[in-house]
Amino acid sequence: MGKQLSITLPNRLADELEQRVAAGAYADRSEAVSDGLRELFAREEALDTWLRSEAALAYDELRTDSALALDASQVRARIAALHNRRMAED
């Protein structure tokens, strides 16, 4: 048996939780909250791993060669191009 906690949720989240339990997506509220927390912790761990590996590597490369840096207009253009490609795929 786990540790019992008392939490307060915003009405919208509490209603959604109750609906999902009632629909059978979860056996009870505890299972739903536990599942959500496991997902949150896994996502945070994945982000931390990415920051320590890929992001850190990119930062080190940028410090070594500042010519790799992009100005704001270049960033906006790349984001717009990526968005346009994704919209075209749909």
N, CA, C and O of each residue as an XYZ file, in Angstrom:
360
protein
N       0.846     -1.180      0.000
C       0.000      0.000      0.000
C       0.884      1.233      0.000
O       1.935      1.258      0.640
N       0.457      2.233     -0.708
C       1.228      3.460     -0.808
C       0.858      4.455      0.268
O       0.038      4.189      1.146
N       1.475      5.583      0.174
C       1.235      6.674      1.114
C      -0.009      7.445      0.679
O      -0.143      7.800     -0.492
N      -0.908      7.701      1.607
C      -2.133      8.436      1.303
C      -1.871      9.933      1.365
O      -1.285     10.436      2.324
N      -2.318     10.642      0.319
C      -2.164     12.090      0.235
C      -3.529     12.720     -0.019
O      -4.425     12.086     -0.575
N      -3.669     13.946      0.386
C      -4.872     14.710      0.084
C      -4.467     15.852     -0.838
O      -3.592     16.650     -0.502
N      -5.111     15.927     -2.009
C      -4.775     16.976     -2.971
C      -6.034     17.739     -3.371
O      -7.149     17.230     -3.251
N      -5.841     18.952     -3.842
C      -6.937     19.758     -4.362
C      -6.651     20.040     -5.826
O      -5.573     20.520     -6.176
N      -7.623     19.740     -6.682
C      -7.485     19.965     -8.116
C      -8.430     21.067     -8.559
O      -9.495     21.249     -7.968
N      -8.049     21.801     -9.596
C      -9.008     22.741    -10.181
C     -10.237     21.956    -10.661
O     -10.125     20.789    -11.038
N     -11.392     22.595    -10.643
C     -12.636     21.914    -11.020
C     -12.538     21.221    -12.369
O     -12.997     20.089    -12.521
N     -11.951     21.885    -13.341
C     -11.842     21.307    -14.685
C     -11.079     19.989    -14.666
O     -11.504     19.017    -15.291
N      -9.953     19.948    -13.951
C      -9.169     18.719    -13.872
C      -9.899     17.642    -13.077
O      -9.879     16.469    -13.449
N     -10.537     18.038    -11.990
C     -11.276     17.068    -11.176
C     -12.409     16.448    -11.989
O     -12.630     15.239    -11.920
N     -13.123     17.262    -12.755
C     -14.216     16.748    -13.589
C     -13.691     15.793    -14.652
O     -14.280     14.738    -14.887
N     -12.594     16.156    -15.287
C     -11.987     15.293    -16.310
C     -11.535     13.975    -15.692
O     -11.732     12.911    -16.279
N     -10.939     14.042    -14.527
C     -10.503     12.841    -13.814
C     -11.695     11.930    -13.544
O     -11.631     10.730    -13.812
N     -12.766     12.482    -13.022
C     -13.964     11.692    -12.715
C     -14.544     11.066    -13.983
O     -14.969      9.911    -13.966
N     -14.564     11.818    -15.074
C     -15.096     11.291    -16.336
C     -14.269     10.113    -16.835
O     -14.819      9.117    -17.304
N     -12.967     10.226    -16.735
C     -12.102      9.139    -17.220
C     -12.223      7.892    -16.357
O     -12.197      6.773    -16.870
N     -12.353      8.078    -15.067
C     -12.557      6.925    -14.180
C     -13.914      6.291    -14.489
O     -14.015      5.069    -14.597
N     -14.950      7.107    -14.630
C     -16.292      6.595    -14.922
C     -16.339      5.860    -16.263
O     -17.086      4.894    -16.417
N     -15.544      6.314    -17.230
C     -15.511      5.685    -18.549
C     -14.693      4.400    -18.552
O     -14.676      3.679    -19.550
N     -14.017      4.109    -17.448
C     -13.234      2.882    -17.358
C     -11.799      3.007    -17.816
O     -11.086      2.008    -17.899
N     -11.364      4.221    -18.114
C      -9.970      4.407    -18.533
C      -9.014      4.081    -17.394
O      -7.877      3.669    -17.622
N      -9.486      4.270    -16.170
C      -8.701      3.972    -14.970
C      -9.611      3.280    -13.963
O     -10.820      3.509    -13.941
N      -9.017      2.436    -13.136
C      -9.798      1.727    -12.120
C     -10.327      2.683    -11.058
O     -11.444      2.526    -10.564
N      -9.515      3.670    -10.716
C      -9.923      4.643     -9.701
C      -9.080      5.906     -9.842
O      -8.175      5.971    -10.674
N      -9.383      6.900     -9.025
C      -8.664      8.183     -9.093
C      -7.181      8.010     -8.825
O      -6.347      8.642     -9.473
N      -6.854      7.154     -7.868
C      -5.442      6.940     -7.521
C      -4.645      6.438     -8.715
O      -3.535      6.904     -8.973
N      -5.220      5.480     -9.443
C      -4.524      4.938    -10.604
C      -4.302      6.026    -11.655
O      -3.234      6.099    -12.264
N      -5.307      6.866    -11.862
C      -5.190      7.936    -12.853
C      -4.113      8.940    -12.461
O      -3.291      9.325    -13.292
N      -4.115      9.361    -11.215
C      -3.119     10.333    -10.747
C      -1.724      9.714    -10.794
O      -0.769     10.371    -11.207
N      -1.601      8.464    -10.376
C      -0.297      7.787    -10.417
C       0.222      7.693    -11.845
O       1.402      7.934    -12.101
N      -0.664      7.339    -12.777
C      -0.267      7.248    -14.176
C       0.205      8.606    -14.697
O       1.219      8.695    -15.390
N      -0.534      9.653    -14.361
C      -0.143     10.998    -14.782
C       1.202     11.418    -14.225
O       2.013     12.022    -14.927
N       1.436     11.101    -12.971
C       2.725     11.456    -12.356
C       3.870     10.669    -12.972
O       4.949     11.220    -13.192
N       3.652      9.373    -13.256
C       4.699      8.585    -13.917
C       5.053      9.195    -15.271
O       6.228      9.305    -15.620
N       4.032      9.592    -16.034
C       4.272     10.222    -17.335
C       5.044     11.530    -17.185
O       5.979     11.796    -17.939
N       4.650     12.341    -16.212
C       5.328     13.613    -15.963
C       6.791     13.391    -15.605
O       7.672     14.068    -16.135
N       7.051     12.450    -14.710
C       8.430     12.188    -14.289
C       9.267     11.663    -15.451
O      10.432     12.035    -15.592
N       8.684     10.801    -16.287
C       9.413     10.273    -17.443
C       9.742     11.389    -18.426
O      10.841     11.434    -18.977
N       8.780     12.296    -18.646
C       9.014     13.415    -19.564
C      10.107     14.336    -19.025
O      10.966     14.792    -19.780
N      10.074     14.609    -17.721
C      11.110     15.456    -17.123
C      12.481     14.805    -17.229
O      13.474     15.483    -17.491
N      12.540     13.490    -17.027
C      13.816     12.777    -17.132
C      14.342     12.825    -18.565
O      15.538     13.019    -18.782
N      13.451     12.648    -19.544
C      13.859     12.713    -20.952
C      14.373     14.106    -21.302
O      15.368     14.242    -22.014
N      13.702     15.132    -20.806
C      14.149     16.505    -21.055
C      15.516     16.749    -20.426
O      16.390     17.349    -21.050
N      15.699     16.290    -19.207
C      16.975     16.465    -18.524
C      18.095     15.752    -19.283
O      19.191     16.293    -19.425
N      17.822     14.549    -19.767
C      18.811     13.801    -20.542
C      19.172     14.559    -21.816
O      20.346     14.661    -22.171
N      18.152     15.094    -22.508
C      18.396     15.858    -23.731
C      19.225     17.109    -23.438
O      20.152     17.431    -24.180
N      18.888     17.813    -22.355
C      19.637     19.023    -22.003
C      21.096     18.708    -21.710
O      21.987     19.460    -22.104
N      21.340     17.609    -21.026
C      22.713     17.253    -20.660
C      23.519     16.715    -21.835
O      24.748     16.767    -21.812
N      22.852     16.203    -22.853
C      23.579     15.632    -23.986
C      23.514     16.554    -25.200
O      24.450     17.317    -25.440
N      22.437     16.499    -25.960
C      22.353     17.247    -27.217
C      22.429     18.760    -27.032
O      23.173     19.431    -27.747
N      21.681     19.297    -26.096
C      21.687     20.752    -25.905
C      23.049     21.228    -25.420
O      23.538     22.269    -25.858
N      23.656     20.477    -24.527
C      24.977     20.856    -24.026
C      26.009     20.816    -25.147
O      26.872     21.690    -25.236
N      25.920     19.801    -26.002
C      26.836     19.698    -27.139
C      26.675     20.893    -28.080
O      27.662     21.481    -28.522
N      25.429     21.244    -28.380
C      25.174     22.385    -29.268
C      25.699     23.675    -28.648
O      26.267     24.516    -29.345
N      25.511     23.829    -27.354
C      26.014     25.021    -26.664
C      27.539     25.094    -26.756
O      28.100     26.150    -27.046
N      28.195     23.972    -26.509
C      29.657     23.941    -26.590
C      30.140     24.278    -28.001
O      31.112     25.014    -28.163
N      29.464     23.742    -29.021
C      29.838     24.038    -30.405
C      29.660     25.521    -30.713
O      30.494     26.124    -31.388
N      28.583     26.099    -30.222
C      28.324     27.519    -30.455
C      29.377     28.392    -29.780
O      29.805     29.402    -30.340
N      29.787     28.008    -28.594
C      30.833     28.778    -27.903
C      32.152     28.688    -28.655
O      32.931     29.640    -28.661
N      32.404     27.549    -29.286
C      33.636     27.349    -30.041
C      33.616     28.118    -31.362
O      34.630     28.678    -31.779
N      32.443     28.140    -32.020
C      32.329     28.792    -33.332
C      31.073     29.654    -33.361
O      29.985     29.166    -33.667
N      31.224     30.931    -33.044
C      30.070     31.830    -32.970
C      29.420     32.062    -34.337
O      28.316     32.602    -34.406
N      30.081     31.667    -35.414
C      29.486     31.800    -36.746
C      28.272     30.885    -36.906
O      27.465     31.071    -37.817
N      28.147     29.905    -36.026
C      26.995     29.002    -36.070
C      25.723     29.656    -35.535
O      24.624     29.138    -35.737
N      25.869     30.786    -34.858
C      24.721     31.458    -34.243
C      23.790     32.035    -35.309
O      24.230     32.442    -36.384
N      22.505     32.062    -34.991
C      21.497     32.635    -35.877
C      20.928     33.890    -35.234
O      20.785     33.964    -34.013
N      20.602     34.884    -36.068
C      19.926     36.055    -35.508
C      18.419     35.777    -35.485
O      17.959     34.757    -35.996
N      17.667     36.687    -34.892
C      16.231     36.470    -34.695
C      15.485     36.259    -36.013
O      14.589     35.418    -36.085
N      15.841     37.002    -37.042
C      15.134     36.852    -38.320
C      15.402     35.481    -38.942
O      14.511     34.898    -39.561
N      16.613     34.967    -38.783
C      16.925     33.632    -39.291
C      16.136     32.562    -38.530
O      15.642     31.605    -39.126
N      16.024     32.729    -37.232
C      15.257     31.776    -36.425
C      13.796     31.791    -36.857
O      13.197     30.734    -37.053
N      13.216     32.991    -37.006
C      11.817     33.099    -37.433
C      11.614     32.447    -38.801
O      10.615     31.761    -39.020
N      12.546     32.658    -39.710
C      12.429     32.082    -41.052
C      12.476     30.555    -40.991
O      11.716     29.887    -41.691
N      13.353     30.003    -40.169
C      13.440     28.544    -40.041
C      12.173     27.964    -39.419
O      11.686     26.917    -39.844
N      11.648     28.649    -38.415
C      10.414     28.180    -37.778
C       9.259     28.239    -38.772
O       8.455     27.310    -38.842
N       9.171     29.312    -39.533
C       8.108     29.442    -40.535
C       8.215     28.341    -41.586
O       7.201     27.768    -41.986
N       9.423     28.044    -42.033
C       9.623     26.996    -43.031
C       9.223     25.633    -42.471
O       8.574     24.842    -43.156
N       9.604     25.364    -41.240
C       9.235     24.100    -40.598
C       7.720     23.999    -40.463
O       7.133     22.953    -40.740
N       7.097     25.081    -40.040
C       5.640     25.107    -39.902
C       4.970     24.846    -41.251
O       4.033     24.052    -41.342
N       5.449     25.507    -42.279
C       4.864     25.334    -43.612
C       5.006     23.900    -44.106
O       4.079     23.362    -44.712
N       6.158     23.274    -43.856
C       6.352     21.873    -44.253
C       5.371     20.966    -43.522
O       4.763     20.083    -44.128
N       5.220     21.184    -42.225
C       4.306     20.338    -41.444
C       2.857     20.540    -41.867
O       2.085     19.582    -41.914
N       2.488     21.763    -42.171
C       1.118     22.029    -42.616
C       0.862     21.373    -43.973
O      -0.242     20.896    -44.233
N       1.873     21.349    -44.833
C       1.732     20.729    -46.150
C       1.581     19.213    -46.038
O       0.945     18.590    -46.887
N       2.164     18.616    -44.992
C       2.067     17.169    -44.787
C       0.666     16.751    -44.368
O       0.238     15.630    -44.644
N      -0.044     17.646    -43.704
C      -1.392     17.311    -43.211
C      -2.393     17.371    -44.277
O      -3.573     17.118    -44.030
